[in-house]
């Protein structure tokens, strides 16, 4: 396992994974549970660095299981030893050991719950802006569509692509571009109502849904809020920079009644805006 740890510290993720997987197979074959537990711990770190949070979570659960198993084995050994002694001191020591073990188990459980919460958040959110990612957006959109169907109200899906972002990224650098995206995300988030959600897809592409609309025309007002949010310049690396947006809008139930159709229609409308001059919003039209 030492080779895999060294490779991980050096940033060789592929080599580290191969070495750690070999160590894990050997530990399992030899029944060395403590070694297996330590390898799982390193695999959690490896997959977190590589962005494979589902694999990190799986190894974390296995590490936790082995922690409990090893602790239970330790407790059993202590218990069997202590049961041989019948004096009061032996019983006192047993009770103290059990209390400490319960505290250790409680601490382990709390630590793993915190890690699980962290991994789940990372799996469903954009690491740069903190906005929901595509997966989180589609989960929430499914719930919003069910609510719209039950209430009979409309819902708008908007694809938002920033105009002029590439120029800023090329001239001021990627760090400046990232700073701008964080500021844009903050302005968009401030527009959200309880029935709305905005997410970042990738690069300079955002997506939002606006729910509880009493008619498709209300979507125009919602889209204009996004456009107006970009009116004031942003301060990036001590410079004032401006961006606009091209927004494509699809409306439930007129343009579609499922996630895929609504997203496709909004995306198509957004590209029509791009081709026709940018810095505007357009509703999807089949024609």
C-alpha positions in Angstrom: 0.0 0.0 0.0 2.9 2.3 0.6 3.7 2.6 -3.1 0.1 3.6 -3.8 0.1 6.3 -1.0 3.4 7.7 -2.4 2.0 7.8 -6.0 -1.2 9.5 -4.7 0.9 12.1 -2.9 2.9 12.7 -6.1 -0.4 13.2 -8.1 -0.1 10.0 -10.1 -3.8 9.1 -9.8 -3.7 6.2 -12.3 -0.7 4.6 -10.9 -2.0 5.1 -7.3 -5.3 3.5 -8.3 -3.6 0.4 -9.8 -1.3 0.0 -6.8 -4.1 0.5 -4.2 -6.4 -1.9 -6.0 -3.7 -4.5 -6.0 -3.1 -4.0 -2.3 -6.8 -4.3 -1.6 -7.0 -7.6 -3.5 -4.0 -8.9 -1.5 -5.4 -7.8 1.8 -8.8 -9.4 1.1 -7.1 -12.6 0.0 -5.0 -12.8 3.2 -7.9 -11.7 5.4 -6.1 -8.6 6.6 -9.1 -6.4 7.4 -7.1 -3.6 8.9 -5.0 -3.3 5.8 -8.1 -3.4 3.7 -9.6 -0.6 5.8 -6.5 1.6 5.3 -6.6 1.0 1.5 -10.3 2.0 1.4 -9.4 5.2 3.2 -6.7 6.0 0.6 -9.1 5.1 -2.2 -11.6 7.7 -0.8 -8.9 10.4 -1.1 -7.9 9.2 -4.6 -11.5 9.3 -6.1 -12.3 12.6 -4.4 -9.2 14.1 -6.2 -10.3 12.5 -9.4 -13.9 13.8 -9.1 -15.4 10.3 -8.9 -17.5 11.0 -5.9 -19.8 8.0 -6.3 -16.7 5.7 -6.0 -15.4 7.7 -3.1 -18.7 7.2 -1.3 -18.6 3.5 -2.0 -15.1 3.2 -0.5 -16.1 5.4 2.4 -19.0 3.1 3.3 -16.7 0.0 3.1 -14.2 1.8 5.3 -16.9 2.5 7.8 -18.1 -1.1 7.7 -14.6 -2.4 8.4 -14.1 0.2 11.2 -17.2 -1.1 12.9 -16.2 -4.7 12.3 -12.7 -4.2 13.7 -14.1 -2.3 16.6 -16.6 -5.1 17.3 -13.8 -7.7 17.2 -11.7 -5.6 19.6 -14.7 -5.3 21.9 -15.3 -9.0 21.8 -11.7 -9.7 22.7 -11.9 -7.3 25.6 -15.3 -8.7 26.7 -14.1 -12.3 26.7 -11.1 -11.4 28.7 -13.0 -9.3 31.2 -15.7 -11.9 31.7 -13.1 -14.3 33.1 -12.6 -11.9 36.0 -15.4 -11.8 38.5 -14.4 -9.0 40.8 -15.9 -5.6 40.9 -12.9 -3.9 39.3 -13.2 -6.1 36.2 -16.8 -5.1 35.8 -15.9 -1.5 36.3 -13.3 -1.7 33.6 -15.7 -3.4 31.2 -18.3 -0.7 31.7 -15.7 2.0 31.1 -14.5 0.3 27.9 -18.0 -0.1 26.6 -18.7 3.5 27.3 -15.6 4.6 25.4 -16.4 2.3 22.5 -19.9 3.8 22.2 -18.3 7.2 22.1 -15.9 6.1 19.4 -18.7 4.6 17.4 -20.8 7.7 17.8 -17.8 9.8 16.6 -17.2 7.5 13.6 -20.8 7.7 12.7 -20.9 11.5 12.9 -17.7 11.8 10.8 -19.0 9.5 8.1 -22.4 11.3 8.0 -20.5 14.6 7.5 -18.5 13.0 4.7 -21.6 11.5 3.1 -23.3 14.9 3.2 -20.2 16.6 1.7 -20.0 14.0 -1.1 -23.7 14.2 -1.9 -23.5 18.0 -2.2 -20.4 17.7 -4.5 -22.2 15.3 -6.7 -25.2 17.6 -7.2 -23.6 21.1 -7.3 -21.2 23.0 -9.5 -17.8 23.3 -7.7 -17.1 26.8 -9.0 -20.3 28.7 -8.4 -22.0 26.5 -5.9 -25.1 26.4 -8.1 -27.0 23.1 -8.7 -25.5 21.1 -11.6 -27.4 19.4 -14.4 -28.3 16.3 -12.3 -29.7 18.4 -9.5 -31.5 20.6 -11.9 -33.3 17.7 -13.6 -34.3 16.2 -10.3 -35.8 19.5 -9.2 -37.4 20.0 -12.6 -39.2 16.7 -12.4 -40.7 17.7 -9.1 -41.6 21.1 -10.5 -43.4 19.5 -13.5 -45.4 17.3 -11.2 -46.4 20.4 -9.2 -47.3 22.2 -12.4 -49.5 19.3 -13.6 -51.3 19.2 -10.3 -51.9 23.0 -10.1 -52.6 23.6 -13.8 -50.1 26.4 -13.9 -47.4 26.9 -16.5 -43.7 26.5 -16.1 -40.9 27.9 -18.2 -37.5 26.4 -18.9 -34.7 28.8 -20.0 -31.3 28.1 -21.5 -29.0 31.1 -20.8 -25.8 31.5 -22.7 -23.5 34.4 -21.9 -22.5 36.7 -24.8 -19.0 38.0 -24.8 -17.7 35.6 -22.2 -15.1 34.0 -24.5 -13.5 37.4 -25.2 -13.1 38.1 -21.5 -11.7 34.6 -20.8 -9.2 35.0 -23.6 -8.1 38.6 -22.8 -8.1 38.5 -18.9 -7.4 34.8 -18.4 -9.4 31.8 -17.0 -9.2 33.0 -13.4 -10.9 36.2 -14.3 -13.5 34.2 -16.3 -14.1 32.1 -13.3 -14.5 35.2 -11.1 -17.1 36.5 -13.6 -19.0 33.3 -13.6 -19.3 33.4 -9.8 -20.6 36.9 -9.9 -23.1 36.1 -12.6 -24.3 33.1 -10.6 -24.8 35.3 -7.6 -26.9 37.8 -9.6 -29.0 35.0 -11.1 -29.5 33.4 -7.7 -30.9 36.7 -6.3 -33.7 36.5 -8.9 -35.0 33.2 -7.7 -38.4 32.8 -6.2 -39.5 29.7 -4.1 -40.8 28.0 -7.3 -37.7 28.8 -9.4 -34.2 27.3 -9.8 -31.1 28.3 -11.7 -28.2 25.9 -12.4 -24.9 25.9 -14.2 -24.5 23.4 -17.0 -20.9 24.0 -18.1 -18.7 26.9 -19.3 -20.8 30.0 -19.7 -24.1 28.1 -20.0 -26.8 28.3 -17.4 -30.3 26.8 -17.2 -33.3 27.8 -15.1 -36.9 27.0 -14.6 -39.6 29.4 -13.4 -42.7 27.8 -11.9 -46.2 28.8 -10.9 -46.7 30.9 -14.0 -50.4 31.9 -14.6 -49.7 32.0 -18.4 -46.9 31.7 -20.9 -46.7 35.5 -21.1 -45.4 35.6 -17.5 -42.3 33.8 -18.8 -41.3 36.9 -20.8 -41.1 38.9 -17.5 -39.0 36.2 -15.9 -36.6 36.1 -18.9 -36.3 39.8 -18.9 -35.2 39.7 -15.2 -32.2 37.6 -16.3 -31.3 40.0 -19.1 -31.6 43.1 -16.7 -29.5 41.3 -14.1 -26.5 41.7 -16.5 -27.1 45.4 -17.3 -24.6 46.7 -14.7 -20.9 46.0 -15.4 -19.0 43.5 -13.3 -15.7 44.3 -11.6 -13.2 41.6 -12.5 -9.5 41.9 -11.5 -9.9 45.7 -11.0 -11.6 46.1 -14.4 -15.2 46.8 -15.4 -16.4 44.2 -17.8 -19.8 43.7 -19.3 -21.6 40.6 -20.7 -25.1 40.0 -22.0 -27.1 36.8 -22.5 -29.0 34.9 -25.2 -32.0 33.2 -23.7 -34.1 30.5 -25.2 -37.5 29.7 -23.5 -39.8 26.7 -23.7 -43.1 26.6 -21.8 -44.9 23.7 -20.2 -47.3 22.3 -21.3 -47.4 24.1 -24.7 -43.9 23.1 -25.9 -43.5 19.8 -24.1 -44.5 17.9 -21.0 -41.3 16.1 -20.2 -37.8 17.2 -19.1 -36.0 16.2 -22.3 -38.4 17.9 -24.7 -38.5 21.2 -22.7 -34.7 21.3 -22.5 -34.3 20.6 -26.2 -36.8 23.3 -27.2 -35.2 25.9 -24.9 -31.8 25.0 -26.2 -32.9 25.3 -29.8 -34.5 28.7 -29.1 -31.3 29.9 -27.5 -29.3 29.1 -30.5 -31.7 30.9 -32.7 -31.1 34.0 -30.6 -27.3 33.5 -31.0 -27.7 33.3 -34.8 -29.9 36.4 -35.0 -27.8 38.8 -33.0 -27.6 37.8 -29.4 -28.5 39.7 -26.2 -32.2 38.9 -26.4 -34.7 36.2 -25.4 -36.8 34.1 -27.7 -39.6 31.6 -27.2 -39.4 28.2 -28.8 -41.4 27.9 -32.1 -41.7 24.7 -34.1 -41.7 26.7 -37.3 
